[in-house]
Amino acid sequence: MAQGRLFDVLVLAWLVLAIAVFALLFVVTAPYGRYARRGWGPMLPVRLGWFVMEAPSPLIFAACFAVGPFDRSAAAWVFFVMWQAHYVHRAFIYPWMLHDAGKRMPSGVVAMAVVFNAVNGFINGHWLFALSGDRAVWSADPRFVIGLALFVTGLAINRWSDGKLRRLRAPGETGYRVPQGGLFRWVSSPNYFGEIVEWLGWAVATWSLPGLAFAVWTAANLAPRARANHRWYRSRFPEYPAERKALVPGIW
């Protein structure tokens, strides 16, 4: 019981930190991608940076799953597959799909992302597979079903949007173009919108404090970046569609 209380306190502190980072990122744009700049440590090849910063999440989550109780519910396996469906792709596949592989990213950003992914992988994996107890009823719980549907929808939006952005460039090209079609008709960053929906679904499906913390962290990281992208597109492309919002169709 004491371990559970300490764990909840640590997750709450992590949640509060997410809110502080959310406010900070509206002032300071994270220096990677089109905003990469020096002053944040040695520069690393972008593929190596993505791999190093994303790999801790699937590996730590898998370790939590492996050392958890042997007799797992079907829902536990579903949670494992959900998490790995996102992060195995992000760590081990996505970096090799990048066309602008010659670009570099600051090691300071990579280091912060390693901490972020390691903490989120641990608190979610540890809670699910060590602290949650007998939750076999998850598979019959409406929250599980709704959360899973949101997760799959968000994952599909995220993957489609990332693919659309990659296909704007031929191999070797490094410039930027205005994406069109799909959710790009309504927002500048549907890939971020999809990822937020994805982890909101995770929070609903797990109905847990770690799940909520991760959903808040996702929005805290991506909403300010979507706003920065929206402003960047408008300043760079005079013909940029006026009706397009930053992140949420028709709202913001």
Secondary structure, DSSP 8 states (H G I E B T S, - for coil): -HHHHHHHHHHHHHHHHHHHHHHHHTTS--SSGGG--SSSSSEEEHHHHHHHHHTHHHHHHHHHHHHS-SS--HHHHHHHHHHHHHHHIIIIIGGGG-S-TT-EEEHHHHHHHHHHHHHHHHHHHHIIIIIS---GGGGG-HHHHHHHHHHHHHHHHHHHHHHHHHTTS-TT--------SGGGGTBS-HHHHHHHHHHHHHHHHHTSHHHHHHHHHHHHHHHHHHHHHHHHHHHH-TT--TT-BSSSTTT-
